[in-house]
Every structure is written in structure tokens, then in C-alpha cells.
Amino acid sequence: MAVELKNRLESTLSCSLPATLVFDYPTIEALVDYLLKDAIASLISDESAVESQETNHEEQVVKN
């Protein structure tokens, strides 16, 4: 069940989570705190990186 939960969360959040997720964060509160602080933060930084790359690409296209 722990693996199924991890896999569903990964699928839903479109991110990679540690295999020991449920053991490291055994309560709903601990899991939610982790997801909000670490996993979601990394998703936001990944999106920012993609947006930055897209902006750089658009600037290069405009210059050419």
C-alpha cells in the first residue's frame, strides 16, 4: 500500500518522490508538510526554470 500511495502521488503531482516516503512521513500531517514544503517547492522551481528557458529562447528568436 505504501508503494501504491507513493505512485499515485507521483502520478498526480507529476514529480518524483522517495521510495521511503510513507515511512519517512508516517502521518497525514507529516506527509502534507513534506509535500507542501519540498515536493511542491521543487515543482515550482522546475516550472520557473522552464519559463526562464522559454523566455530566453523567445528573446533569441526576436533578436534573429
N, C-alpha and C positions, 0 to 999 in steps of 0.2 A: 504494500500500500504506500509505503514511503516513496518508492521509485515512481509509482503512478502519479502521486501528488506532484513530485518534482517535475515529471514530464509534462503534466498538464499545465503547471505554472509556466514552464519554459515555452510551451506552445502558445499559451495565452498572452504572455508578456513579450514573446519574440526575443528572448535573451537566454544566455547560458547560466545555469545555476550549479552550485557544487553538488556532487553526489551525496554528500553528508548533510544536505540542507535540513532535513527534518530532525536529524539527530543533534545538529548544532543549534537549532532553534525549535525546541520541542513544544512550545506553546504557541497558540494563535497570536498572542501579543508579541512574542519574540520574533516570530516569522514575519508579521506585518511590519514591525520596526525594521527588520533587516531589508525587506523588500522596498520599503519607502526610502530608507537611507542609502543602501548600497546598490541594489539592482536597478531601481528607477533612476538614481543619480547617474549610473553608468549609461543607461539608455539615453538620458538627456544629453550627456556629453558626447555620445556617439552621434546623435542627431545633429548636435551643434557642429561636429566635425564634418559631417556630410554637407550641411548647409554651407559651411565655410568653403569646402571644396567646390560646391556648385557655384558659389559667388565668384571664386577665383576663376573658374572655367568661363563663366559669363563675362567677366572682365577681360579675359584673354580674347574671347570671341569678338567683343566690341572693339578692342584695340586693333585686331587684324582686319 
